[in-house]
Amino acid sequence: MEPVTAAAMPHHETVADNLAHWQCDIDRAQELSLLQIKDALHRHLAHTKADGTPDAADLRQFAADLCPLEPDAEPLHHAQQVSRRLAFCRALCALHPDFKGEEASAPTTKAPIQSPTVAKLSNPTFEEALLRFSPLVPRATALICHSFGEILEAVSAGKAPFGLIPLEDSAEGKLFRFYEQIEQQELQIVATVDIPTANEGRQVRIALLHKQALDAPHAPGEQILECRLFEDRTTSLLDLLTIAKSEGLSLRRIDSLPVTYRDDGFFKHLVWEAGQRDLNVFLAYLALFMPRTAVTAHYIHLS
């Protein structure tokens, strides 16, 4: 398309007009790229006869070949490559809405358990937390434990279907030792709630744990997603933030994890507010293009 060069037109208007015309060309090229990606993905799935959920390993290889990410690409070119990968995930989720990859986790549709047992400490903070969690565990009875380790063991061993564990303290910050124990015991965070303590101005975030994910459709609160980012290249964090923003996730916080650094990268812990958004595209992107970045928790934070 020929740029505008009318001598009578003021310079700034000429520049603005040229930019608008060039942007149209860019948008048209991007639209054609998206159509090519959708067509290529459709043909690949038809060729592999993926009638059910597609194989993640096969898709990961196909996506990497179709939408490569050059490590030394200029910022603008890199952003275009990430955009193509995002387009691939959107096309995939349009064809297979249930695809999330092997490691992705999400709340499971499940009714609240009536009159469950909840393992907890015996103190006012945890009494208040149990009361706040009553929409999820109606008419709960308490199994009093003497330590957090005992609580985790009770839930893991099936002595109580639920347990209450602190995740954060306004004075100490995030309590990573409990995150590690929750992961080791293969337990799920169902919901969290903030409870004021006896110390003025201090509060603690309590988690309701279960052996399986539990959907909380009637509980008023925010949908929270937590990720452990493996940062193996300089653009890893930027890419994740870009994809999350495009899918409507709001970043709440980033923490550096107190773990031994790997030779090829290191970890960060990110917490997102997801509202009521469909997370399939975001989860598909992690599964295909950032498989070493894991969703570690997906729960409701009660208001």
PASEBA-1860 file (N, C-alpha, C; in nm, 3 decimals):
! residues 303
1> MEPVTAAA> 0.085/-0.119/0.000/0.000/0.000/0.000/0.088/0.123/0.000 ~ 0.061/0.221/-0.088/0.146/0.338/-0.102/0.121/0.436/0.012 ~ 0.228/0.489/0.073/0.210/0.587/0.180/0.154/0.718/0.127 ~ 0.088/0.792/0.213/0.033/0.922/0.175/0.145/1.024/0.172 ~ 0.153/1.103/0.063/0.263/1.200/0.049/0.212/1.337/0.005 ~ 0.086/1.364/0.025/0.030/1.492/-0.022/0.102/1.609/0.044 ~ 0.157/1.697/-0.040/0.238/1.807/0.011/0.155/1.905/0.093 ~ 0.026/1.915/0.058/-0.059/2.010/0.127/-0.095/1.964/0.268
9> MPHHETVA> -0.077/1.838/0.296/-0.116/1.784/0.426/-0.007/1.813/0.529 ~ -0.043/1.862/0.649/0.057/1.886/0.754/0.135/1.758/0.784 ~ 0.261/1.776/0.828/0.350/1.661/0.845/0.294/1.560/0.944 ~ 0.244/1.606/1.061/0.197/1.512/1.162/0.077/1.433/1.113 ~ -0.007/1.495/1.030/-0.122/1.424/0.976/-0.078/1.320/0.873 ~ 0.027/1.353/0.797/0.082/1.256/0.700/0.137/1.133/0.773 ~ 0.213/1.158/0.879/0.270/1.048/0.957/0.159/0.962/1.016 ~ 0.057/1.025/1.075/-0.053/0.951/1.136/-0.127/0.867/1.033
17> DNLAHWQC> -0.145/0.925/0.913/-0.214/0.852/0.806/-0.131/0.732/0.761 ~ 0.000/0.752/0.745/0.087/0.641/0.705/0.083/0.529/0.809 ~ 0.092/0.565/0.937/0.089/0.465/1.043/-0.042/0.386/1.041 ~ -0.152/0.456/1.018/-0.282/0.388/1.013/-0.287/0.289/0.898 ~ -0.235/0.329/0.780/-0.233/0.239/0.664/-0.145/0.118/0.691 ~ -0.028/0.142/0.749/0.063/0.031/0.776/0.005/-0.065/0.882 ~ -0.065/-0.007/0.981/-0.128/-0.091/1.082/-0.232/-0.183/1.019 ~ -0.304/-0.131/0.920/-0.402/-0.215/0.848/-0.332/-0.334/0.782
25> DIDRAQEL> -0.215/-0.308/0.723/-0.139/-0.417/0.661/-0.096/-0.520/0.765 ~ -0.050/-0.473/0.882/-0.008/-0.563/0.989/-0.125/-0.646/1.038 ~ -0.239/-0.581/1.059/-0.358/-0.653/1.107/-0.403/-0.758/1.005 ~ -0.395/-0.722/0.877/-0.437/-0.817/0.773/-0.342/-0.937/0.770 ~ -0.213/-0.911/0.782/-0.115/-1.020/0.783/-0.135/-1.110/0.905 ~ -0.166/-1.049/1.019/-0.188/-1.128/1.141/-0.313/-1.215/1.126 ~ -0.418/-1.160/1.067/-0.541/-1.236/1.046/-0.516/-1.356/0.955 ~ -0.437/-1.335/0.851/-0.404/-1.446/0.760/-0.320/-1.552/0.833
33> SLLQIKDA> -0.230/-1.507/0.920/-0.150/-1.600/0.998/-0.238/-1.687/1.087 ~ -0.338/-1.626/1.150/-0.428/-1.701/1.238/-0.507/-1.804/1.159 ~ -0.551/-1.767/1.041/-0.625/-1.861/0.958/-0.538/-1.979/0.917 ~ -0.411/-1.951/0.888/-0.318/-2.057/0.852/-0.294/-2.152/0.969 ~ -0.282/-2.096/1.089/-0.260/-2.179/1.208/-0.381/-2.269/1.233 ~ -0.502/-2.212/1.225/-0.624/-2.291/1.246/-0.635/-2.403/1.144 ~ -0.605/-2.371/1.018/-0.615/-2.472/0.912/-0.512/-2.583/0.934 ~ -0.388/-2.543/0.968/-0.283/-2.643/0.988/-0.316/-2.734/1.107
41> LHRHLAHT> -0.369/-2.676/1.215/-0.405/-2.756/1.332/-0.519/-2.852/1.300 ~ -0.619/-2.802/1.228/-0.733/-2.887/1.191/-0.687/-3.005/1.106 ~ -0.598/-2.980/1.010/-0.547/-3.087/0.925/-0.464/-3.188/1.006 ~ -0.384/-3.135/1.099/-0.301/-3.225/1.180/-0.387/-3.317/1.266 ~ -0.488/-3.261/1.331/-0.575/-3.342/1.415/-0.654/-3.443/1.333 ~ -0.694/-3.403/1.213/-0.765/-3.497/1.127/-0.673/-3.610/1.082 ~ -0.546/-3.575/1.056/-0.449/-3.675/1.010/-0.416/-3.774/1.121 ~ -0.406/-3.722/1.246/-0.373/-3.809/1.359/-0.496/-3.877/1.418
49> KADGTPDA> -0.615/-3.845/1.362/-0.741/-3.905/1.406/-0.764/-3.885/1.555 ~ -0.743/-3.760/1.600/-0.762/-3.728/1.741/-0.910/-3.702/1.768 ~ -0.987/-3.810/1.778/-1.130/-3.795/1.803/-1.156/-3.754/1.948 ~ -1.077/-3.808/2.041/-1.091/-3.768/2.181/-0.998/-3.652/2.211 ~ -0.954/-3.641/2.338/-0.860/-3.536/2.374/-0.726/-3.563/2.308 ~ -0.670/-3.465/2.234/-0.543/-3.487/2.164/-0.428/-3.519/2.259 ~ -0.330/-3.593/2.208/-0.212/-3.626/2.287/-0.126/-3.501/2.306 ~ -0.096/-3.469/2.432/-0.024/-3.346/2.462/0.118/-3.347/2.405
57> ADLRQFAA> 0.187/-3.461/2.414/0.325/-3.468/2.364/0.329/-3.446/2.213 ~ 0.235/-3.507/2.141/0.229/-3.489/1.996/0.199/-3.343/1.962 ~ 0.103/-3.285/2.032/0.067/-3.145/2.005/0.181/-3.051/2.040 ~ 0.254/-3.082/2.147/0.365/-2.997/2.188/0.472/-2.990/2.078 ~ 0.502/-3.104/2.018/0.600/-3.108/1.911/0.549/-3.036/1.786 ~ 0.423/-3.062/1.751/0.364/-2.997/1.633/0.358/-2.846/1.653 ~ 0.319/-2.800/1.772/0.309/-2.657/1.798/0.447/-2.590/1.794 ~ 0.549/-2.659/1.847/0.684/-2.602/1.846/0.736/-2.588/1.704
65> DLCPLEPD> 0.702/-2.683/1.616/0.744/-2.676/1.476/0.669/-2.567/1.400 ~ 0.539/-2.556/1.430/0.456/-2.459/1.358/0.478/-2.316/1.408 ~ 0.499/-2.302/1.538/0.514/-2.169/1.600/0.642/-2.165/1.682 ~ 0.758/-2.166/1.616/0.885/-2.167/1.691/0.907/-2.036/1.765 ~ 0.984/-2.044/1.872/1.020/-1.925/1.949/1.172/-1.911/1.944 ~ 1.219/-1.810/1.871/1.363/-1.790/1.855/1.419/-1.721/1.979 ~ 1.520/-1.778/2.043/1.569/-1.722/2.170/1.629/-1.583/2.157 ~ 1.686/-1.550/2.041/1.753/-1.420/2.026/1.673/-1.324/1.937
73> AEPLHHAQ> 1.544/-1.347/1.923/1.463/-1.262/1.836/1.450/-1.122/1.896 ~ 1.436/-1.023/1.807/1.411/-0.886/1.852/1.277/-0.881/1.925 ~ 1.258/-0.784/2.017/1.135/-0.779/2.098/1.006/-0.783/2.017 ~ 0.999/-0.707/1.906/0.877/-0.704/1.826/0.852/-0.840/1.762 ~ 0.958/-0.900/1.708/0.944/-1.032/1.644/0.909/-1.137/1.749 ~ 0.967/-1.125/1.867/0.936/-1.219/1.975/0.788/-1.209/2.013 ~ 0.736/-1.087/2.024/0.596/-1.067/2.059/0.504/-1.129/1.953 ~ 0.543/-1.120/1.827/0.464/-1.182/1.719/0.465/-1.334/1.732
81> QVSRRLAF> 0.579/-1.391/1.770/0.587/-1.536/1.787/0.499/-1.583/1.903 ~ 0.499/-1.509/2.011/0.413/-1.542/2.125/0.266/-1.530/2.085 ~ 0.235/-1.429/2.006/0.098/-1.411/1.959/0.052/-1.530/1.875 ~ 0.141/-1.584/1.793/0.106/-1.701/1.711/0.082/-1.823/1.801 ~ 0.163/-1.836/1.903/0.144/-1.948/1.995/0.010/-1.936/2.069 ~ -0.025/-1.815/2.106/-0.153/-1.792/2.170/-0.268/-1.826/2.074 ~ -0.251/-1.787/1.947/-0.353/-1.819/1.846/-0.367/-1.970/1.831 ~ -0.255/-2.042/1.838/-0.259/-2.188/1.829/-0.343/-2.245/1.943
89> CRALCALH> -0.322/-2.195/2.066/-0.396/-2.246/2.182/-0.544/-2.213/2.172 ~ -0.576/-2.095/2.121/-0.717/-2.060/2.105/-0.785/-2.149/2.002 ~ -0.713/-2.177/1.893/-0.769/-2.266/1.791/-0.787/-2.406/1.847 ~ -0.690/-2.452/1.926/-0.698/-2.585/1.986/-0.817/-2.594/2.081 ~ -0.835/-2.494/2.166/-0.945/-2.497/2.262/-1.081/-2.482/2.195 ~ -1.083/-2.417/2.080/-1.209/-2.410/2.005/-1.247/-2.547/1.950 ~ -1.146/-2.625/1.909/-1.171/-2.759/1.857/-1.189/-2.862/1.969 ~ -1.113/-2.844/2.079/-1.119/-2.938/2.191/-1.126/-2.857/2.321
97> PDFKGEEA> -1.246/-2.815/2.361/-1.260/-2.728/2.479/-1.209/-2.789/2.609 ~ -1.198/-2.921/2.616/-1.155/-2.986/2.740/-1.004/-3.004/2.751 ~ -0.929/-2.964/2.647/-0.785/-2.985/2.652/-0.720/-2.891/2.752 ~ -0.641/-2.948/2.844/-0.564/-2.868/2.939/-0.423/-2.920/2.956 ~ -0.388/-3.029/2.890/-0.256/-3.087/2.909/-0.256/-3.185/3.024 ~ -0.144/-3.256/3.043/-0.141/-3.362/3.144/-0.138/-3.309/3.286 ~ -0.067/-3.197/3.309/-0.041/-3.157/3.446/-0.137/-3.052/3.498 ~ -0.222/-2.996/3.413/-0.308/-2.887/3.456/-0.412/-2.934/3.555
105> SAPTTKAP> -0.446/-2.848/3.649/-0.549/-2.882/3.746/-0.655/-2.773/3.748 ~ -0.778/-2.810/3.780/-0.887/-2.715/3.791/-0.989/-2.772/3.887 ~ -1.074/-2.685/3.945/-1.174/-2.737/4.037/-1.264/-2.841/3.972 ~ -1.298/-2.943/4.048/-1.386/-3.048/4.000/-1.528/-3.018/4.043 ~ -1.624/-3.035/3.954/-1.763/-3.011/3.989/-1.807/-3.116/4.090 ~ -1.845/-3.068/4.206/-1.876/-3.160/4.314/-1.957/-3.085/4.419 ~ -2.063/-3.147/4.470/-2.147/-3.082/4.569/-2.075/-3.075/4.703 ~ -2.103/-2.973/4.786/-2.044/-2.970/4.919/-2.077/-3.096/4.998
113> IQSPTVAK> -1.982/-3.142/5.079/-2.002/-3.262/5.159/-2.080/-3.226/5.285 ~ -2.189/-3.298/5.311/-2.273/-3.270/5.427/-2.210/-3.328/5.555 ~ -2.209/-3.249/5.660/-2.162/-3.290/5.793/-2.025/-3.358/5.790 ~ -1.924/-3.294/5.728/-1.792/-3.359/5.722/-1.712/-3.337/5.850 ~ -1.605/-3.410/5.863/-1.509/-3.389/5.971/-1.396/-3.301/5.919 ~ -1.357/-3.202/5.996/-1.251/-3.109/5.958/-1.142/-3.112/6.064 ~ -1.021/-3.150/6.024/-0.907/-3.151/6.117/-0.855/-3.009/6.136 ~ -0.836/-2.970/6.262/-0.797/-2.830/6.290/-0.733/-2.819/6.428
121> LSNPTFEE> -0.668/-2.706/6.451/-0.622/-2.673/6.586/-0.738/-2.619/6.667 ~ -0.723/-2.624/6.796/-0.827/-2.572/6.885/-0.787/-2.433/6.932 ~ -0.825/-2.332/6.854/-0.805/-2.192/6.896/-0.905/-2.104/6.824 ~ -0.928/-1.980/6.871/-1.034/-1.895/6.814/-1.016/-1.864/6.665 ~ -0.892/-1.852/6.618/-0.869/-1.822/6.477/-0.924/-1.932/6.388 ~ -0.899/-2.057/6.424/-0.944/-2.168/6.342/-1.093/-2.197/6.363 ~ -1.147/-2.161/6.480/-1.292/-2.171/6.499/-1.363/-2.075/6.404 ~ -1.310/-1.952/6.394/-1.369/-1.853/6.304/-1.355/-1.896/6.159
129> ALLRFSPL> -1.241/-1.954/6.123/-1.220/-2.002/5.985/-1.320/-2.111/5.951 ~ -1.342/-2.205/6.042/-1.438/-2.313/6.016/-1.577/-2.257/5.996 ~ -1.614/-2.155/6.072/-1.744/-2.091/6.055/-1.755/-2.026/5.917 ~ -1.647/-1.960/5.873/-1.649/-1.892/5.742/-1.657/-1.992/5.627 ~ -1.603/-2.112/5.649/-1.605/-2.214/5.544/-1.736/-2.295/5.543 ~ -1.831/-2.258/5.626/-1.953/-2.338/5.640/-2.031/-2.355/5.509 ~ -2.030/-2.259/5.412/-2.099/-2.287/5.284/-2.040/-2.407/5.210 ~ -1.913/-2.438/5.235/-1.848/-2.549/5.166/-1.851/-2.678/5.249
137> VPRATALI> -1.851/-2.664/5.381/-1.854/-2.781/5.470/-1.966/-2.761/5.573 ~ -2.092/-2.768/5.528/-2.204/-2.742/5.620/-2.211/-2.843/5.733 ~ -2.243/-2.790/5.852/-2.260/-2.872/5.973/-2.137/-2.959/6.000 ~ -2.021/-2.898/5.986/-1.896/-2.973/6.005/-1.872/-3.002/6.153 ~ -1.806/-3.114/6.177/-1.759/-3.147/6.311/-1.607/-3.143/6.310 ~ -1.550/-3.102/6.422/-1.404/-3.080/6.429/-1.331/-3.203/6.481 ~ -1.219/-3.234/6.417/-1.123/-3.331/6.469/-1.005/-3.249/6.521 ~ -0.994/-3.236/6.652/-0.892/-3.150/6.710/-0.755/-3.218/6.703
145> CHSFGEIL> -0.659/-3.147/6.643/-0.521/-3.195/6.630/-0.429/-3.104/6.710 ~ -0.309/-3.154/6.740/-0.216/-3.078/6.823/-0.103/-3.012/6.743 ~ -0.099/-3.038/6.612/0.004/-2.977/6.527/-0.046/-2.973/6.383 ~ 0.017/-2.888/6.304/-0.020/-2.881/6.162/0.019/-3.009/6.089 ~ 0.130/-3.070/6.130/0.168/-3.196/6.071/0.063/-3.303/6.094 ~ 0.003/-3.302/6.212/-0.102/-3.398/6.246/-0.226/-3.373/6.160 ~ -0.256/-3.247/6.134/-0.370/-3.212/6.048/-0.349/-3.265/5.907 ~ -0.232/-3.239/5.852/-0.202/-3.285/5.717/-0.206/-3.437/5.708
153> EAVSAGKA> -0.155/-3.504/5.808/-0.156/-3.650/5.809/-0.298/-3.703/5.819 ~ -0.384/-3.636/5.897/-0.522/-3.681/5.913/-0.598/-3.675/5.780 ~ -0.576/-3.567/5.703/-0.644/-3.554/5.574/-0.585/-3.654/5.474 ~ -0.454/-3.666/5.472/-0.389/-3.756/5.377/-0.428/-3.901/5.402 ~ -0.443/-3.939/5.530/-0.475/-4.078/5.565/-0.624/-4.106/5.563 ~ -0.706/-4.003/5.541/-0.850/-4.024/5.536/-0.919/-4.022/5.670 ~ -0.849/-3.982/5.777/-0.914/-3.972/5.907/-1.014/-3.856/5.910 ~ -0.989/-3.755/5.828/-1.082/-3.643/5.811/-1.075/-3.601/5.665
161> PFGLIPLE> -1.190/-3.577/5.601/-1.185/-3.538/5.460/-1.130/-3.397/5.438 ~ -1.136/-3.313/5.542/-1.089/-3.175/5.528/-0.995/-3.139/5.641 ~ -0.912/-3.036/5.616/-0.823/-2.984/5.718/-0.801/-2.836/5.699 ~ -0.765/-2.767/5.805/-0.738/-2.622/5.800/-0.591/-2.597/5.828 ~ -0.525/-2.527/5.736/-0.381/-2.499/5.745/-0.357/-2.352/5.709 ~ -0.268/-2.281/5.781/-0.237/-2.143/5.742/-0.145/-2.140/5.620 ~ -0.171/-2.045/5.530/-0.087/-2.028/5.411/-0.007/-1.899/5.415 ~ -0.062/-1.796/5.480/0.005/-1.667/5.485/-0.022/-1.603/5.621
169> DSAEGKLF> 0.072/-1.517/5.660/0.058/-1.440/5.782/0.099/-1.297/5.748 ~ 0.018/-1.200/5.787/0.049/-1.061/5.750/0.181/-1.014/5.811 ~ 0.230/-1.083/5.913/0.359/-1.046/5.973/0.474/-1.123/5.911 ~ 0.451/-1.251/5.873/0.559/-1.336/5.823/0.556/-1.355/5.672 ~ 0.445/-1.321/5.607/0.434/-1.341/5.463/0.388/-1.482/5.430 ~ 0.419/-1.528/5.308/0.375/-1.659/5.262/0.452/-1.769/5.335 ~ 0.378/-1.869/5.383/0.437/-1.977/5.462/0.468/-2.094/5.369 ~ 0.583/-2.088/5.304/0.616/-2.185/5.199/0.633/-2.327/5.254
177> RFYEQIEQ> 0.667/-2.338/5.381/0.685/-2.473/5.436/0.554/-2.552/5.430 ~ 0.440/-2.482/5.447/0.312/-2.551/5.439/0.275/-2.583/5.294 ~ 0.311/-2.494/5.202/0.291/-2.525/5.060/0.365/-2.654/5.023 ~ 0.488/-2.666/5.071/0.568/-2.785/5.039/0.504/-2.911/5.097 ~ 0.453/-2.902/5.220/0.391/-3.018/5.283/0.259/-3.055/5.215 ~ 0.183/-2.955/5.172/0.058/-2.982/5.099/0.089/-3.056/4.970 ~ 0.194/-3.012/4.901/0.232/-3.077/4.775/0.284/-3.219/4.801 ~ 0.362/-3.235/4.904/0.416/-3.368/4.936/0.304/-3.467/4.970
185> QELQIVAT> 0.201/-3.420/5.039/0.089/-3.506/5.076/-0.014/-3.519/4.964 ~ 0.009/-3.449/4.851/-0.080/-3.452/4.734/-0.222/-3.409/4.771 ~ -0.231/-3.301/4.848/-0.360/-3.246/4.887/-0.394/-3.125/4.800 ~ -0.521/-3.086/4.800/-0.568/-2.974/4.718/-0.620/-2.861/4.807 ~ -0.591/-2.738/4.768/-0.651/-2.622/4.834/-0.788/-2.600/4.771 ~ -0.892/-2.610/4.852/-1.029/-2.590/4.804/-1.068/-2.443/4.810 ~ -1.032/-2.377/4.921/-1.069/-2.237/4.940/-0.979/-2.177/5.046 ~ -0.975/-2.044/5.048/-0.900/-1.973/5.152/-0.986/-1.861/5.207
193> VDIPTANE> -0.950/-1.815/5.328/-1.021/-1.705/5.391/-0.924/-1.632/5.482 ~ -0.938/-1.500/5.493/-0.852/-1.419/5.581/-0.922/-1.398/5.715 ~ -0.851/-1.431/5.824/-0.908/-1.422/5.958/-0.821/-1.329/6.044 ~ -0.879/-1.225/6.105/-0.803/-1.141/6.198/-0.762/-1.221/6.321 ~ -0.645/-1.192/6.375/-0.599/-1.261/6.496/-0.611/-1.168/6.616 ~ -0.573/-1.220/6.731/-0.582/-1.140/6.853/-0.487/-1.021/6.849 ~ -0.377/-1.034/6.775/-0.283/-0.922/6.762/-0.344/-0.814/6.674 ~ -0.346/-0.692/6.719/-0.414/-0.583/6.649/-0.353/-0.562/6.509
201> GRQVRIAL> -0.439/-0.561/6.408/-0.396/-0.536/6.271/-0.336/-0.655/6.200 ~ -0.323/-0.768/6.266/-0.261/-0.885/6.206/-0.370/-0.984/6.162 ~ -0.348/-1.049/6.049/-0.442/-1.151/6.005/-0.368/-1.267/5.940 ~ -0.437/-1.380/5.934/-0.377/-1.500/5.878/-0.471/-1.555/5.772 ~ -0.414/-1.605/5.662/-0.493/-1.667/5.555/-0.496/-1.818/5.580 ~ -0.615/-1.869/5.599/-0.635/-2.011/5.629/-0.686/-2.082/5.504 ~ -0.632/-2.202/5.476/-0.675/-2.282/5.362/-0.758/-2.400/5.409 ~ -0.862/-2.429/5.334/-0.941/-2.551/5.352/-0.885/-2.654/5.255
209> LHKQALDA> -0.834/-2.766/5.308/-0.769/-2.868/5.226/-0.859/-2.990/5.210 ~ -0.842/-3.057/5.097/-0.916/-3.180/5.067/-0.825/-3.266/4.981 ~ -0.853/-3.395/4.970/-0.770/-3.482/4.888/-0.797/-3.462/4.739 ~ -0.913/-3.406/4.705/-0.947/-3.379/4.565/-0.993/-3.235/4.552 ~ -0.988/-3.184/4.428/-1.039/-3.050/4.403/-1.190/-3.048/4.425 ~ -1.242/-2.936/4.471/-1.384/-2.923/4.501/-1.434/-2.792/4.445 ~ -1.532/-2.798/4.357/-1.588/-2.677/4.301/-1.675/-2.609/4.406 ~ -1.671/-2.476/4.408/-1.750/-2.400/4.505/-1.836/-2.298/4.432
217> PHAPGEQI> -1.935/-2.342/4.352/-2.009/-2.250/4.267/-2.094/-2.148/4.342 ~ -2.135/-2.181/4.467/-2.224/-2.092/4.539/-2.152/-2.008/4.644 ~ -2.024/-2.026/4.657/-1.948/-1.951/4.757/-1.907/-1.816/4.700 ~ -1.941/-1.706/4.767/-1.901/-1.574/4.717/-1.751/-1.552/4.736 ~ -1.682/-1.524/4.627/-1.539/-1.501/4.637/-1.473/-1.494/4.502 ~ -1.341/-1.489/4.504/-1.261/-1.476/4.383/-1.199/-1.610/4.345 ~ -1.194/-1.637/4.216/-1.124/-1.756/4.168/-0.975/-1.724/4.161 ~ -0.894/-1.802/4.230/-0.750/-1.779/4.239/-0.675/-1.893/4.173
225> LECRLFED> -0.574/-1.857/4.096/-0.487/-1.956/4.032/-0.344/-1.927/4.075 ~ -0.273/-2.029/4.120/-0.132/-2.013/4.159/-0.044/-2.096/4.067 ~ 0.068/-2.038/4.025/0.161/-2.105/3.932/0.302/-2.103/3.989 ~ 0.377/-2.207/3.957/0.521/-2.209/3.986/0.592/-2.196/3.852 ~ 0.643/-2.078/3.825/0.710/-2.048/3.698/0.855/-2.094/3.703 ~ 0.893/-2.175/3.605/1.034/-2.209/3.588/1.093/-2.113/3.486 ~ 1.176/-2.024/3.530/1.229/-1.917/3.446/1.362/-1.962/3.387 ~ 1.355/-2.020/3.266/1.475/-2.073/3.202/1.527/-1.984/3.090
233> RTTSLLDL> 1.460/-1.872/3.064/1.508/-1.775/2.965/1.462/-1.636/3.008 ~ 1.524/-1.534/2.950/1.499/-1.397/2.997/1.357/-1.351/2.973 ~ 1.287/-1.413/2.877/1.152/-1.368/2.845/1.043/-1.454/2.909 ~ 1.079/-1.554/2.991/0.979/-1.645/3.047/0.870/-1.572/3.124 ~ 0.911/-1.483/3.215/0.813/-1.411/3.297/0.729/-1.318/3.211 ~ 0.794/-1.247/3.118/0.720/-1.156/3.031/0.617/-1.232/2.947 ~ 0.656/-1.348/2.894/0.563/-1.427/2.813/0.442/-1.470/2.896 ~ 0.468/-1.516/3.018/0.358/-1.561/3.103/0.265/-1.446/3.138
241> LTIAKSEG> 0.321/-1.330/3.169/0.239/-1.212/3.199/0.156/-1.170/3.079 ~ 0.216/-1.179/2.959/0.145/-1.141/2.836/0.026/-1.233/2.811 ~ 0.048/-1.364/2.824/-0.059/-1.460/2.800/-0.168/-1.446/2.905 ~ -0.128/-1.429/3.030/-0.227/-1.415/3.137/-0.314/-1.290/3.116 ~ -0.251/-1.179/3.079/-0.327/-1.057/3.056/-0.424/-1.074/2.940 ~ -0.381/-1.141/2.834/-0.469/-1.161/2.718/-0.590/-1.246/2.754 ~ -0.577/-1.332/2.856/-0.688/-1.419/2.897/-0.763/-1.365/3.018 ~ -0.733/-1.240/3.056/-0.811/-1.174/3.160/-0.771/-1.205/3.302
249> LSLRRIDS> -0.652/-1.262/3.325/-0.606/-1.289/3.460/-0.535/-1.165/3.514 ~ -0.559/-1.135/3.640/-0.496/-1.019/3.705/-0.390/-1.069/3.803 ~ -0.268/-1.020/3.788/-0.160/-1.061/3.876/-0.178/-1.001/4.014 ~ -0.177/-1.088/4.116/-0.190/-1.041/4.254/-0.054/-1.024/4.321 ~ 0.039/-1.118/4.295/0.170/-1.108/4.358/0.268/-1.204/4.290 ~ 0.397/-1.174/4.306/0.505/-1.262/4.261/0.601/-1.280/4.378 ~ 0.636/-1.406/4.405/0.735/-1.438/4.509/0.846/-1.522/4.448 ~ 0.969/-1.497/4.489/1.079/-1.586/4.454/1.078/-1.702/4.552
257> LPVTYRDD> 1.080/-1.823/4.500/1.071/-1.940/4.587/1.205/-1.969/4.655 ~ 1.202/-2.001/4.784/1.327/-2.033/4.856/1.371/-2.177/4.829 ~ 1.412/-2.201/4.705/1.458/-2.334/4.667/1.596/-2.321/4.604 ~ 1.667/-2.432/4.598/1.798/-2.432/4.535/1.784/-2.401/4.386 ~ 1.860/-2.307/4.338/1.853/-2.270/4.197/1.905/-2.383/4.110 ~ 1.835/-2.407/4.001/1.880/-2.506/3.904/1.989/-2.445/3.817 ~ 2.068/-2.529/3.751/2.173/-2.479/3.662/2.114/-2.404/3.542 ~ 1.992/-2.445/3.500/1.935/-2.388/3.378/1.818/-2.295/3.407
265> GFFKHLVW> 1.799/-2.252/3.529/1.691/-2.159/3.557/1.656/-2.156/3.704 ~ 1.551/-2.080/3.739/1.507/-2.072/3.877/1.356/-2.050/3.880 ~ 1.297/-2.056/3.999/1.153/-2.057/4.014/1.099/-1.925/4.071 ~ 0.977/-1.893/4.029/0.899/-1.785/4.090/0.758/-1.838/4.115 ~ 0.695/-1.786/4.218/0.559/-1.825/4.253/0.467/-1.707/4.222 ~ 0.367/-1.728/4.136/0.276/-1.622/4.094/0.133/-1.655/4.136 ~ 0.061/-1.554/4.180/-0.078/-1.569/4.221/-0.163/-1.478/4.134 ~ -0.267/-1.536/4.072/-0.355/-1.462/3.981/-0.498/-1.463/4.034
273> EAGQRDLN> -0.568/-1.353/4.008/-0.713/-1.353/4.025/-0.774/-1.377/3.887 ~ -0.858/-1.479/3.877/-0.912/-1.519/3.747/-1.058/-1.480/3.729 ~ -1.122/-1.422/3.831/-1.264/-1.391/3.819/-1.342/-1.517/3.789 ~ -1.431/-1.510/3.692/-1.508/-1.627/3.649/-1.470/-1.667/3.507 ~ -1.349/-1.638/3.467/-1.306/-1.660/3.329/-1.276/-1.806/3.298 ~ -1.292/-1.840/3.171/-1.253/-1.971/3.122/-1.100/-1.974/3.111 ~ -1.037/-2.069/3.178/-0.891/-2.073/3.184/-0.830/-2.171/3.085 ~ -0.910/-2.230/2.997/-0.858/-2.336/2.911/-0.743/-2.291/2.823
281> VFLAYLAL> -0.752/-2.172/2.763/-0.646/-2.125/2.674/-0.517/-2.104/2.752 ~ -0.527/-2.044/2.870/-0.410/-2.022/2.954/-0.346/-2.155/2.994 ~ -0.427/-2.251/3.036/-0.376/-2.383/3.076/-0.315/-2.457/2.958 ~ -0.378/-2.443/2.840/-0.324/-2.508/2.720/-0.188/-2.449/2.684 ~ -0.173/-2.316/2.699/-0.044/-2.252/2.669/0.065/-2.306/2.760 ~ 0.035/-2.319/2.889/0.135/-2.373/2.982/0.172/-2.516/2.944 ~ 0.070/-2.597/2.913/0.094/-2.739/2.883/0.180/-2.756/2.758 ~ 0.157/-2.672/2.656/0.225/-2.690/2.528/0.359/-2.616/2.520
289> FMPRTAVT> 0.363/-2.494/2.572/0.479/-2.410/2.548/0.563/-2.380/2.673 ~ 0.507/-2.406/2.792/0.583/-2.384/2.916/0.559/-2.502/3.010 ~ 0.592/-2.624/2.966/0.556/-2.743/3.045/0.627/-2.753/3.179 ~ 0.733/-2.675/3.199/0.802/-2.678/3.329/0.743/-2.575/3.426 ~ 0.642/-2.501/3.379/0.567/-2.411/3.465/0.437/-2.480/3.504 ~ 0.413/-2.498/3.632/0.301/-2.580/3.679/0.196/-2.497/3.750 ~ 0.070/-2.531/3.730/-0.039/-2.478/3.812/-0.037/-2.556/3.943 ~ -0.012/-2.488/4.053/0.001/-2.555/4.182/-0.126/-2.549/4.266
297> AHYIHLS> -0.215/-2.455/4.237/-0.340/-2.446/4.313/-0.444/-2.368/4.233 ~ -0.569/-2.406/4.250/-0.682/-2.340/4.183/-0.799/-2.349/4.280 ~ -0.840/-2.236/4.337/-0.935/-2.239/4.448/-1.014/-2.109/4.454 ~ -1.103/-2.102/4.553/-1.184/-1.984/4.577/-1.134/-1.914/4.702 ~ -1.111/-1.782/4.692/-1.081/-1.703/4.812/-1.211/-1.637/4.855 ~ -1.263/-1.677/4.971/-1.392/-1.630/5.017/-1.387/-1.484/5.059 ~ -1.488/-1.412/5.021/-1.495/-1.270/5.057/-1.558/-1.254/5.196
END
